[in-house]
């Protein structure tokens, strides 16, 4: 991944996310126009898609949900700020 959709500062990463709700499966799809595209199986109603997004990143990168900050709650374009774990560093291709 080329890194245009994320920035690393201190021990945190800021990820620019493009959300696709109502998908057949919840998964990370890859880079899309300067964003990391994420498919979510749930609809964007009552914060369910936001909860699913946080749950996905929490589980995949071994980060407590309480440590993930979300901006853009009512938009497809979101920003996640999360601590750098070894799993996240590996995903981002960082050392």
URHU-V817009 format. One record per backbone hydrogen bond with DSSP energy under -1.0 kcal/mol. CO is the residue of the C=O (numbers start at 1). NH is the residue of the N-H. E is the energy in kcal/mol with one decimal. If there is no record, write none. Layout:
# URHU-V817009
CO_NH_E / CO_NH_E
This chain:
# URHU-V817009
3_6_-1.1 / 5_16_-3.3 / 7_14_-3.0 / 9_12_-2.5 / 11_84_-3.0 / 12_9_-2.5 / 13_82_-2.3 / 14_7_-2.0 / 15_80_-2.4 / 16_36_-2.7 / 17_78_-2.9 / 18_38_-2.7 / 20_40_-2.7 / 27_39_-2.7 / 30_37_-3.3 / 32_35_-1.3 / 35_32_-3.2 / 36_18_-2.2 / 37_29_-2.7 / 37_30_-1.3 / 38_20_-2.6 / 39_27_-2.0 / 40_23_-2.9 / 42_22_-1.9 / 43_45_-1.7 / 45_48_-2.3 / 47_51_-2.3 / 48_52_-2.2 / 49_53_-2.4 / 50_54_-2.3 / 51_55_-2.4 / 52_56_-2.4 / 53_57_-2.1 / 54_58_-2.5 / 55_59_-2.4 / 56_60_-2.7 / 57_61_-2.0 / 58_63_-1.8 / 64_67_-2.0 / 65_68_-1.6 / 69_81_-2.3 / 71_79_-2.1 / 72_75_-1.9 / 76_19_-2.3 / 78_17_-3.2 / 79_71_-2.3 / 80_15_-3.1 / 81_69_-2.6 / 82_13_-2.8 / 85_89_-2.8 / 86_90_-2.2 / 87_91_-2.0 / 88_92_-2.4 / 89_94_-2.7
